[in-house]
């Protein structure tokens, strides 16, 4: 089932999102594009799309899923809905987050992203802060509505891919109890865009994964975040796959990256997240 077939999306804010009240671009979807997977762009009003498992005997864990796309687009299926459906089958309540993005001036945000060149960092910087705020708001929303969704408010985590990994990591650096995730999983993230704040004293467990042959050269970003987390004495697990490239999400390429989500599930199980969901 694609995003188009999902009947329910939840506005993350009442009214315009704080910090972008003057934005008027129209959110759009593009199914045929250079990435060969459906994307969403020009997000101005962030939403959550729930992907819920069958009713369970007790409260279940929850994960906010943050697709990537360089803050110009969201790979909404491969790094969003497909991830959520896989995890929901394991008993996890998932919420796919559409966070705020750089305004696309054309109907080809991917071309605009590639054309940004050395100026990309400057273009995305103001939006990164807003997107991380959306991630924090998503954690808080799910906790506030834990009873409604059958969720354990003490087992609410976040996973993100590429730019979405930047969002997830940024949320993981938060220090407020209401928006602090219980576990964080940045997948092939761009770490520099977080601003690299100090690792908080109560930093949550961290799962990191990337491919060594990432064509954007982002594998060292994963290593750098792992080093910062472990130097602070915090729990972290890192996987660097031999092959997979960048942006693999749930694509099947007959490469080691095809099985990344099984490693993630094993880590969740090691934390007690999935086992607790069965009780």
C-alpha positions in Angstrom: 0.0 0.0 0.0 1.5 3.3 -1.0 1.1 6.7 0.7 -1.8 7.5 -1.6 -3.8 4.6 -0.3 -3.3 5.6 3.4 -6.6 7.1 4.6 -5.4 8.9 7.7 -2.8 11.6 8.3 -2.5 13.6 11.5 -1.5 17.3 11.4 1.4 17.8 13.8 0.4 21.3 14.7 -2.8 23.2 15.2 -2.5 25.8 12.4 0.7 26.8 10.6 3.9 25.2 11.9 5.9 27.5 14.2 8.7 29.3 12.4 7.2 28.9 8.9 3.9 30.7 9.2 4.6 32.7 6.0 5.2 29.6 3.8 2.6 29.1 1.1 4.1 26.6 -1.3 1.9 23.7 -2.2 2.8 20.2 -1.1 3.1 17.7 -4.0 3.9 14.1 -4.8 6.0 12.8 -7.6 6.0 9.2 -8.5 8.2 9.2 -11.6 11.6 10.7 -10.8 15.4 10.2 -10.8 15.3 8.2 -7.6 12.7 5.7 -9.1 10.6 5.8 -5.9 7.7 8.0 -4.9 8.7 11.3 -3.2 6.8 14.2 -1.5 8.1 17.8 -1.6 7.2 21.3 -0.5 6.0 20.1 2.9 4.9 23.1 4.9 2.4 21.5 7.3 4.0 18.5 8.9 2.0 15.4 9.4 2.2 11.9 10.9 0.8 8.9 9.1 0.1 6.0 11.5 0.9 2.4 10.4 -0.4 0.3 13.3 -0.1 -3.4 14.0 -3.1 -5.5 15.1 -4.4 -4.7 18.6 -2.1 -6.3 21.2 -2.6 -7.4 24.8 -0.6 -4.6 26.2 1.0 -1.2 25.3 3.4 -1.6 22.4 6.5 0.4 21.4 6.3 3.2 18.9 8.7 4.5 16.3 8.7 7.8 14.4 9.9 7.1 10.8 11.7 10.0 9.0 12.3 9.5 5.3 15.3 11.2 3.6 15.8 13.3 0.6 18.4 16.1 1.3 15.7 18.3 2.9 14.3 18.9 -0.7 12.1 15.8 -0.8 11.0 12.8 1.2 11.5 9.2 -0.1 8.1 8.5 1.3 7.7 4.8 0.5 11.2 3.2 0.5 12.4 5.1 3.6 8.9 5.7 5.1 5.8 3.6 4.5 7.7 0.4 3.6 9.9 0.7 6.7 6.8 1.3 8.9 4.9 -1.7 7.5 7.8 -4.0 8.1 8.1 -2.8 11.7 4.4 -2.9 12.3 4.5 -6.6 11.4 6.8 -7.0 14.4 4.3 -5.3 16.7 5.6 -1.8 16.6 3.3 1.2 16.2 4.9 3.4 13.5 4.2 7.0 12.5 5.7 8.2 9.2 6.7 11.9 9.6 6.5 14.4 6.8 8.8 17.2 8.1 9.3 20.7 6.6 11.5 21.0 3.5 13.3 23.6 1.4 10.9 25.1 -1.1 11.2 23.6 -4.5 11.0 26.2 -7.2 10.3 23.7 -10.0 8.5 20.4 -10.3 11.8 18.5 -10.0 13.1 18.9 -6.5 15.8 16.2 -7.0 17.3 18.2 -9.9 17.3 21.3 -7.6 19.0 19.3 -4.9 21.8 18.1 -7.2 22.2 21.7 -8.6 22.7 23.2 -5.2 26.3 22.1 -5.2 28.6 23.7 -2.5 25.8 26.0 -1.5 23.6 23.1 -0.2 24.7 23.4 3.4 23.7 27.1 3.5 20.3 26.4 1.8 19.3 23.6 4.1 20.6 25.1 7.4 17.4 27.1 8.3 15.1 24.2 7.4 17.2 21.6 9.4 16.2 23.4 12.7 12.5 23.3 11.7 12.6 19.7 10.7 14.3 18.7 14.0 11.6 20.6 15.8 9.0 18.6 13.8 10.7 15.4 15.0 10.5 16.5 18.6 6.9 17.5 18.2 6.2 14.0 16.7 7.7 12.3 19.8 5.6 14.5 22.1 2.4 13.9 20.1 2.7 10.2 20.2 3.4 10.3 24.0 0.4 12.5 24.6 -1.8 10.2 22.6 -0.3 7.0 23.9 -3.5 5.6 25.2 -5.3 6.3 21.9 -2.7 4.4 19.9 -2.1 1.6 22.5 1.5 2.8 22.9 3.9 2.6 25.8 5.0 6.2 26.4 8.3 4.9 27.8 9.1 3.1 24.5 8.9 5.8 21.9 11.8 6.0 19.5 12.8 7.5 16.2 14.5 6.2 13.0 15.6 8.4 10.0 17.4 8.0 6.7 20.0 10.4 5.3 18.4 13.9 5.9 15.9 12.1 8.0 18.8 10.6 9.9 19.9 14.1 10.6 16.4 14.8 12.0 16.5 11.6 14.1 20.0 12.4 15.5 19.0 16.0 16.2 16.0 14.8 18.2 18.3 12.4 20.0 20.4 15.3 21.2 17.4 16.9 22.9 17.2 17.2 26.6 13.5 17.9 27.4 11.7 14.9 28.8 8.6 15.3 26.7 10.5 15.2 23.4 13.4 12.9 24.3 13.2 9.6 22.4 13.8 6.4 24.2 16.0 5.1 21.3 17.4 6.6 18.2 18.4 5.1 14.8 20.0 7.4 12.3 20.6 5.5 9.0 23.3 6.8 6.7 22.9 10.3 8.2 24.5 13.6 7.4 25.9 14.4 10.8 27.4 17.9 10.2 23.9 19.3 9.6 22.9 18.6 13.3 25.5 21.2 14.5 27.0 18.5 16.6 25.8 19.6 20.0 27.1 18.0 23.2 25.9 14.5 23.9 23.2 14.9 26.7 23.7 13.3 30.1 20.7 11.1 29.6 21.4 10.3 25.9 19.2 7.4 24.6 20.6 4.2 23.1 21.8 4.7 19.5 21.7 2.4 16.5 23.8 3.5 13.5 24.1 2.0 10.1 25.5 2.9 6.7 27.3 1.4 3.7 31.0 1.8 3.3 30.5 2.5 -0.5 28.0 5.4 0.2 28.5 7.4 -3.0 27.9 10.7 -1.1 30.8 9.9 1.2 28.6 9.9 4.3 29.9 6.7 6.0 32.4 8.7 8.1 29.5 10.7 9.5 28.1 7.5 11.0 31.5 6.8 12.6 31.8 10.3 13.9 28.5 10.2 15.7 29.3 6.7 17.1 32.6 8.1 18.4 30.9 11.1 20.1 28.2 8.9 21.7 30.7 6.3 23.0 33.2 8.9 24.2 30.4 10.3 26.4 29.9 6.8 27.8 26.5 6.2 26.1 25.1 3.0 24.5 25.7 2.7 20.8 25.7 0.0 18.1 27.2 0.6 14.7 27.1 -1.4 11.4 29.1 -0.4 8.3 28.0 -2.6 5.5 30.4 -3.5 2.7 28.0 -2.6 -0.1 24.7 -0.8 -0.5 25.4 2.7 -1.6 23.4 5.6 -0.3 19.6 5.8 0.0 18.9 2.1 -0.2 16.0 2.2 2.3 13.9 -0.9 1.7 15.1 -1.4 -1.8 16.2 -4.9 -2.8 19.6 -4.8 -4.5 20.9 -8.3 -3.8 23.5 -6.6 -1.5 24.2 -6.7 2.2 22.0 -3.6 2.6 19.0 -5.7 1.8 19.1 -7.1 5.4 19.8 -3.9 7.4 16.3 -3.8 9.0 16.9 -7.3 10.5 19.9 -5.9 12.3 17.8 -3.0 13.5 15.1 -5.4 14.8 17.7 -7.5 16.6 19.0 -4.4 18.3 15.5 -3.4 19.4 15.0 -7.0 20.7 18.3 -6.6 22.6 16.9 -3.5 24.3 13.8 -5.4 25.3 11.6 -3.3 23.0 10.2 -6.1 20.9 10.0 -8.7 23.7 8.0 -6.4 25.8 5.6 -5.8 22.9 4.7 -9.5 23.0 3.4 -9.4 26.6 
